[in-house]
Amino acid sequence: MNNSHAVQRLAHRAGQSQNHPPIAMKKNALLSIAQPLGYRIDCLKGTLWITQDGYPQDVILGAGEHHVTDHRPRLIVQALESGVIRISARPA
């Protein structure tokens, strides 16, 4: 099997506020975020699919929409079409 889309990983130190620069994502690109509690994910362009380990409800974001995570388990963001996202982390 040829996996042409690598998973990008995003991490931060616990207890530190961190704002990441906007991230360009190609169609079907994946972003894995460990311990995402309190992260805000802004979809600046494109469409995103967000799923979280052990959480039954997925989220679809379009340009101009955002989602704030309220769970700790790993979160995966997939670009359903090419786009740009911004992620802000704050201590939870």
Order of alpha helices (4+ residues) and beta strands (2+ residues): beta-beta-beta-beta-beta-beta-beta-beta
